[in-house]
Amino acid sequence: MTLRPRLRTRVAMCAVLVTTGTLSGVPAGAAPVMWVPPVSPPVQDSCPATGPALRYVVLFEPGTAASTATDEVTAACGSVTAYYREIAVGVVTSPAPVLLERLGRDRIYSAAAEAGPVDAETGVAAPDTSASRDVDTADRSAEQWDMAMTGAARANAVEPGSRDVTVGVLDSGIDPAHPDLVHALDRSRSAGCLNGAPDRSPQAWMPTASTHGTHVAGTIAAADDGRGITGVAPGVRLASVKVVDDEGFIYPENAVCGFMWAARQGIDITNNSYFVDPWLLTCADQPGQQVAHEAVRRAVAHATGSAVLSVAATGNAGLNLADPVTDRRSPDNVARPAARAVDDECDVLPAELPGVTTVSAVGAKGVRAGYSSYGADVVDVAGPGGDRSQPTGASSSGCVLSTIPGGYGYACGTSMASPHAAGVAALLASRHPGSGPAELAELLASQADPLACPAAGGSTPDAGCDGDAADSFYGQGLVDAMAAVTR
């Protein structure tokens, strides 16, 4: 099984694949989170369609009504795909470059435009999950060193997780036919977000070009049935929220849609094993990027205010996120990204946003994986992500085994670490119903097992490892499923 090269480096945060102001919540009965015009407003005759149809995120003043936003966009030669009233963020399309000047470049941004002329419409091939119906379901739990490391195998006997708890997998889609996942998948809460507006049709949220979302889903909630593998919280529900397009990108409008969908659907926890493209580090003080940064920040803040805990991966760039200096991978939708200077105004999104639980990766020996980004006061907890330099008897590759469409596969990355933390958070939500995201995040961190800085001369450099608790590498420590269900 292979991933497209573009997908391998940008989307999944996956290092190796073997076989990647706070707004209030919405009260019951309130208007929908998103307003979509029934018919796109006509483009005025004075609007020259001289460029490719591009998609943009647009910031409006808080409290802007949907009708007001639509009138403004129409007058500026655009059409509204979605308007999220609660956060005053719109998703707009237009072939007219004049849109930028009429709305103001300080409040509109197109990630796709960084790559030059492209068609903003995303083509989605029909999903093919037929092979999943014939999965070899031999028991492979002995290969799950990651579950042993976190105590999940023992925790399942105490608390497998509640069906009242739902984890939204914001990723490339979940295979609905996989026998280890069919019990958990909640189709009614699943949606695709590839054009910035939620689409509930199955073809919109099923996987097409990537196995990544299915791998993440299995780590969280694969069935505990003596076949295949078992997830951290096999009793909870999953929602497939597809934010990764078939080129492997997660543009700001996709992420905004995903977080707003989670808030509207009452999803308890989201797992975010990605960074928002096209910037590895999106800078809040740079033109264009500041719009993307603010749009995603507003969406995450709204989700948090709506009782959603967001869990996210630090990324696989091996960067000290507390003191970034150089970004060599951005924008990542061009053939040859140029190195650029960055500073602490530049963040991996959504991992470094307020309210997000940020997860670094360790290998099977409990040492930070060499690829894992880190940073003091950035990392909250660590999870098993795998590392080829730390092989085990259970996995000669050192990577994490989980579900993929058609079977099972190994993968390494912070993408694999984050769902372990999301799964433990789901167990905590099951044991402490009614707990909000801040309380769940505190429980997750306080019950983690502290890890020390790696020994000098080991396979992972200890430069940048700070404090007795090694907070820059591991935050409060390795997530502990058994502690979550017993303390």
N, C-alpha and C positions, 0 to 999 in steps of 0.2 A: 504494500500500500504506500502511496506517495502523496505528497501535497505539492500543489503548484509552487514553484520557487518564490513567486511574489507573496503567496500566502504564508510560506514558511517564515519569511523574514519580518513581516509586518503585522499580521493579524493576530496570530494566536499566542504570541509571546512564548512560543514553544521551541526549546533549544534543539531537541532531537526527537525524531519520530522513527520508531523501529517497527517491523513486520513485513496548535495556539491564542444679602440679609436673608436668613432662613424664612421661608414662606410657610404659612400654616397649612394643615391638612385639609382635605375636602370632606365636609360633613355629609352624612348619609342624605341622599336625596338632592344633593347639590347638582349644579349643571355639570355636564361632562367635562373632563379634563381637556379634551380637544374638540375644537370646532372645525369641521371641514365643509366648505361651501358645496352645495349640491351640484352646482355647475360652475366651472371656472369662469371668472369674469372675463369679458372680452378685452383683448389688448386694443388700446386706442389707435386710431388711424395715424396719430402723430408719433407712434412708437416704431422706429425702424428695427426690423428683425435682422440685424446684420451679423449676429454671432451665433455660436452654438447654444442650444438650450441648456442652461446651467441651473443647478439647484443651489440655493443660498439659505443660511440661517439669518434671521433678522431680529434685532432687539427693538422692543417698543417700551414706552414708558409704562411702569407698573399701573395696572388698572385699565389699560386700553381695551375698549370693547372690540369684539370680533368684527363688527360692521365697520368700525373706524379703521381698524388695521387693514381690512380688505379694500376700503376706499382708497387709502393711502398707497397701497401696493399697486392697485389698478392704475391709479394716476401716474405711478412711476414706471409703468410698462411691465408689470409683473402679474403673476397669478398665484393665488394662495393654495398651497397643497394642504397645509395644516396650520392651525393657530392654537397655541396652548395659552389660554387666557390667564390661568393661574400664575404663570411665570412671564407672561408678555413676551413670548418668543414665537416667531412664525417661521414656517418653512415655505419658501417661495421659489418659483421657477420663472425664467425669462430668457429669451434669446437676444434681448436688447441690452447692450453694454451701458446705455444711458441710465439703467436702473441703479447702478452704483452711485452715480452723482446725485440722482434725484432723492434717493433715500439717505445718502450720506455714508461715506466709506468707514465712518467710525461706528456704524451699527449694522453692517451687512458683510457677510463673508461666504465665499464659496470654496470649499476644500478641493473640489474637482478642478477648479480653475487653476490651481497650482500646477497641474500637469499640462496645461494648455488646452486647446479645443478638444472637448469630449462631449458625448451625448450624456446628459444627466439621467436619462431613463435607464434603469437597470434591467437587463433581460434575465429572467429566471427560468432555467431549464426545468422540465418536469422531474420531480424527485424519483429516484429509483431505489426502492428499499426492498425489492423482491428477495434479494439474497439474505436479508435479515430474518426471513421466515424459516430459514434452514440453518440457523446458527448452531454450531457444536456447543452444547451446554455442559460439557464435562466440568466437574468442580475444579476451579483454578485458584481457590482461595489461598493455597499454600504459596502462591507466587506474589501475594499481596503483602510484601514487607511493610508497605506504607500503613496498612491498617493495624498491623502489629505495633508499629512504632507509636501510633497515636492512641492505642488502646481501644480502637473502634471495634475490633472483633469481640472483645469482652463486653464492651458497653452495649452492644446490640442485644445481649441477653437480658440487660436491665431495662433499657429503653431504646426501642428501635426508631422512635420518632412518631409524632402524631400526624394523622391524616388531616388535621386542622391546620397544619403548618405547610406553607408552600414556598419553595425556593424558585425564583425566576432565573433561568440560565440565559443571560444576555450573551449570545454567542452566534454560532453558524447554523443552529438548528439541531433538534433532537430527533433521532430515528424513532418514529412511533411504533414500529413493528418489532423492535429488538425485545426479545423475551425477558431480558433483565430490567427493562424500563417501562414496558407496557402497563404495568400495574401502577406506576407512579405518575405517568404523564397526564396532566390536566389539559385536555384540548380546549376547553372553554376559556381558559386563561392564557392561551398561547396566541401569539401574533407575530407577523413579520413587520419590520420597520425599515425596509430598504429604501423607501422613498420619503422617509420622515414622518409618515402617517401610519398608524397601525392597521394592518390587514389581517383579519381573523381566518381567512381561508387557509386550509391545511398546506396548500402548495406554497404559501407565503412564509410559513414557519418551519417547514421540513428542510433537512439538509440537502444541498445540491452539489456543492463543489468541495466540501470540507468535512472531515470526520471529527473535527475539534470539539464542537458542541456536544456531540454524543459521548465523547471521551470524558469531558467534564461532568456531564450528567450522571454517568455511571459511578464516578467517584463519590458523588453526593448521595445517590439514592438507589443504586442497583439492588435488586431484590435479594433478600436473605433466604434463599430457597434450596441451598445445597448444590446449586448448579451455577456455572460461570463464576462470576465474582459477586462480592457484596459491598455495598456502599457504606459510608459513614453513618447515614441515617436512612435505612431502607424503608422506614414506615412513613416518610413524609411525601408530599406531592411535589411535582416538578411542573414548571411552565416553560415552554420553549419560546423565547423572545429573540427573534432573529435580527441581529444588528450587523452581521458580517456579510458583505456582498460577495458575489462570485469572483471578484478580483482580489478578495481578501482585505478590503478596506472597511473600517468603521469610521465613517465621517461624522462630524458633530451632530447633524440632524438625525442620524440613526440612533446615536446614544441618547439624545434628548427624547426621542420617541420612546425608547426602551424604558428609561426611568419614569417617564410620565405614565406609560402603560402600567408599569408595576405599581405606581401609586394609585391609579384608578382601580385596579383589580384587587387591591388589598393584599398584594403579595408581601410576605413577611421579610424575606431576605432575597437579595440579588447577588449572583456571582458574576464578576466582571473580569474575565481572563483575557484582557486586551488593553491596548492604549488607543486613544482617539487619534486617528490619522488626520492630516498627513504629517503632523509634527510629533516626533518622539517626545519632545518637551515643548508644550504649548505655552507661549510666553504672554503673561497678562499685561505686559507693557509694550507690546509690539503691534503695529497696525495689522488688522485682519485677525491675527491670532487672538487678540484681546476679545474680539467678538465671540469666537469659538469658545474661548475659555469661560467667558461670562455666561454663554448660553448653557453649557454643560454644568457649570456651577449652579445656576438657577434650578436646573432640572434635578440635580442631586439633592439640593437643599429642600426642594419641594417633596421629593421622595422621602427624605429623612423626616420632614414634618408630617408626612402621611404614614408614619410608623413603619417605614421600610429600612432595614439595615442593609447597607451596601458594602460588599466585601470585594476587594480588588487586588490584583497581582501587581507587584512592583515593576515587573518587566525583566527582560533577559539581556540588557545591555551592560550589566556589571558596573553600573554607575553609582557613585555616591550621590544620592538624590538630595542630601542635605547641603551639598556644596558642589553643584554641577558647574562644569567649566566649558566643556565642548560637546556639541551634538553633531555627530558625523552621519546621521541617518535621515535627515529631514531636509525638505519634504520628501516623503518616501514614495510618492507617486510619480517621480521622475526617474530617468535612467541612471543618473549619476548625482546623488545628493552631495552638496558641498558642505564641508565642515563649517560650523558657525559657533561663535562664542555665545554662551548662555550664562544665566545667573539664577539667583534664588527666586526670581519672579517667573521662572519657567518650570512648569510642572508636568509630570506624567499624569494624564487624565484617564480615568477618574481617580486613580490611586491616591493622589496627593491633595484631594479636595477635603474640606472640613466635613466631618461626619462619616467618612469612609474608613472602614477597617482595612489596613494595608498589610499585605502578606508577602514575605520573602520565602525563598525556597532553600531547603536542606536536602542533602543526599542521604543515602541509606545509613551512613555512619554518623548522622546527626551533625554534620558540618555544613556551613553555607555552601551551596552549589556555586561553582566558580562564575557562572553566567548571571547569577541573581543580583539585581540592583538592591541597594541597601541605603541606610541613612539614619542617623540619630534623630529622634523625634519625627521620623517618617514611618518606619516600620512599627507596626503594632504587635504582630505575632508572626511566627514562621510555620510552614507546613511542609510535608514531604513532596518535593517536586522532582526528585531524582537527579542523578549526576553520573555521567559515564566514568568519572574518576573514582566513584564510590560504589563499585559493583557489590552484589550480595549473592549468596547461594540461591536466593529466591528469584533473582533477576540478574543474569550475567551482564545485561546492558546497563544496569543501575537505574533504569527508568521505571515509571509507574504503569502498571497494567490496568486497563479499564475497557469499557465498551466502545466499539466503533460500529458503524453500519456494516452488517454482515458478519460480525464476530467480535474479536477482542484484539487489542494492540497495545504496545508500549509507547510511552511518550515521556519526555523530560521537559521541564520548564516551570517557571512561576505560574503558568497556566494550570499546572497540575497541583501546585501547592495551595492556590486560592480555594478551590472547591473542597479541600479537606477542612479549611477554616469555616467555609460556608456550611458544610455538613455538621460540624460541631456546634455552630451557632443555631442550626435547626434543632439539634438535640436540646440545647438550652431553652429555645423557644417552646419546645414540647414540655419540658419540665417546669417552666415558669411562664405559663400562659398569661397574656396581657402585658408582658414586659415590652418596653419600648426599645428602639434601636440603641439608645445610649446605654441602657441597662444591660442589654445583651452584649454589646461591645465590651463593657466593663467586666462582665462575667467571663467572657471569652479570654480576655487578657489576664485577669487575675487568677484564673485556673490553669494557665499555660505553665509548662515546665521550663524553668530558666535554663539557658544554655550558656556555657562559657566561651570565651574567644578561642578560636582554634590555636593549637600549639604552633609555635614558630617552626618553620621548616616543613609544615604539612602541605597537603595537596592544594589547600585553599589559603591564599595569603591572608594574614591577619591585619594588614594595614587598614586602618579605618575602623577596626573593631574596638568600640569604646565601652568602658565600664565593666564592673564585675558581672553584671547580667548581660553583657554584650548587646546592649540595646540597639546599637546601630545595625548590627547584623540580624538580630532575631527579635527585636522588640522585647516583649515580656516573656518570650520563649515559645516553645513548640506547643501547638494546640493539643489538648488532652481530652479525648472523647470520654474516657472513663471518669475523669474528674467531673466532667459536665453532667453526668447522670447520677453521681453518687455524693458529691459535696453539697 
